Amino acid sequence: MSVNIIVAYNQKHVIGKDNDIPWRLPADLAYFKKTTMGCPIVMGRKTRESLGRPLPGRLNIAVTRDAHYQAEGTEIAYSLEQAVKQARAVHDTIFIIGGGEIYKQALAQGLVDRVYATEIHASMDGDTFFPELDSAQWKEVSRDVQEPQHGLAFDFVVYERK
C-alpha cells in the first residue's frame, strides 16, 4: 500500500495561480496520466472544479467540507483520511493530486510515502504553493531530466520518505 503525491512546481514552489496551472507542459500531463492511470486520485474541491470533469480511468475522490457538494463521476469525502480510506478500498496505490491545502495536510499528517514531482526550472508567480520537503524526512531516489518545452526546463523527480 502506498499513498503518493504527484505535483508540478517551480523554483518558488508555485503550483497554481487563479485556480489554474501557470504553465503548459505536454510531457508533464502525459507523465501525470501514465503515472496515475488505474489508481484512485484524491483532490480538493477546488482542484476537482478546475479539472471540469472526472479524469477517466481512475476513481476520482474530492475532499470537501460542503455536505451538499456533488461532482459528476466523483466520489465525495469529508476529510483527507476518509478519502484515503475510500481509495484503499479499491486499490493499493493512491495518488493525491492537489491542491495546496490537501498537499499540506497529507504531508503534515505523515500519510505520504512517495512524492512524484515535476520540478520546473522557472520562477513565475502564483497564489498556491507546494510545501518544502524536509530533507531530514525525504530523500531523492530518481531524477529524469526532460527536454525543455515551451522554453521551460524541467525534471521528473521522485522522493521517498526516509
N, C-alpha and C positions, 0 to 999 in steps of 0.2 A: 504494500500500500504506500502510495506517495501523494503528497499534496505539493503541487508545484505552482510557482508564479511564472507567467510569461508576460513580458513587458518590453517596451521600447522606450528609451530615454536618451536625452542628450547630455552634454557635459555639465549642464546646470541641474540635471536630474528632472528636467521638464518631461512630462508625459502627455500633457494636453493644454489646450487653450480654447476657451469658449466652447467647451464640451465637444471638441474635435481634436484630431491629431495634427500637430503643426508641420508635418512633412508627408511626403508621398514616396514610399519605397516599395515598389512591387515585390522585390525579393524578401522584404520583411513580412509582407502579407502572405506570401507563399510559404515562408518558414512557419509562420503562425498557424496556417491551415494544416500543413503537413504534421506539425508537432502536436496539435490539439485534436486532430481528426479521430473520431471514435471515442473520445474521452469526454466526461462531463466538464462543462465550463461554468464557473461561478463568477458572477459580476454584480456590481452595484446597480441600482435602478437607473442612475444617470447613464452609465455605460450601456445598459440594455437599450435605453431610449436613443442613444446616439447611434447605435447599430441600425435601428429602424426595422429590424426583422430578426427572427431567431437564426442563428448560424446553423446551417444544415450539417447533418452527420454527427451531431453532438447533442447531448442533453444540455439544454440551456437552463440555468438557475439564476434568478435575480434576487438579490437581498434588498429588502425594503422594510421600513417601519410602518408603511401605509397598509393597513388591514384591507383596504379596498382595491389595492393596485392589482392590475391584470395586464399581461402582455401575451399576445398570441404566441403559441408554441413554446412557452417559457414557464417552468415551474417557479413558484414564489416561495421564498424563505424569509423568516422574520429576524434571523440572526445569521452571522457567518457560520457559527457552529452548526446550526440547523441545516444550512446549505451543504456543508461538508458531509453531514450525516446522510442527507438525501443523495448526494453524489456517490458516496461509498456504497450505498445500497445497490448501485448498478455497475460500478467499475472500481478497480483498484487504483487507477491513476486519475487524478483530478487536476484541473488547471484553473487557477484564479487569474482572471483576465483584466481586472480593474474595477473601479478606478482607484484614485489616490487613497481614499479612506479605507476601502476594502484591503488594499495592499498593506497599508499601515497597520490595520487591525490584525491581519493574518501574521505579519512579521512579529508584532508585539506579543501576540498570544502563542508564539512558538509553533504554529501549525504547519509551517512550510519546511519541506525537506530540500527543495532544489529551486533555483531561480534561473529561468531561461531569459537572458537579457539581450536585446539588440541595443548595443551602445553606439550612439550616433555622435560622430566627432564634429559637432557644431554647437553653437550656443544661443539658438533662438529662444526668445522669451515665451513664457506660458503662465498659466494660473493653477496648474495641477502638477504635483511632483511625486516622484518615487523616493522613498526614504533611502538614505545611505546605508549600505550593508556594512555591518560591523566586522572588520577583518579578524577580530578575535573569535567570531562565531561562524564566519563564512570563508570558504576557500574557492578560488577559481580552479575549475577542473578541465575546462577547454575554452579555446578562443579560435574562432574561424573568421579570418579577415575576408571581407567581401569586396567585390569590385564596386567602386563608387557608382551611385545612381543619382541623377538629378543634382549633380555637384556635391553630394554628401557621401563622405567616407563613413563606414560603419562595420562593426564586428558582431558576430553571434557569439555570446559568451555564456557559459554555464557555470553557476556557483552551487556548491553543496554545503549544507550545514556541517560544521566540524564535529 
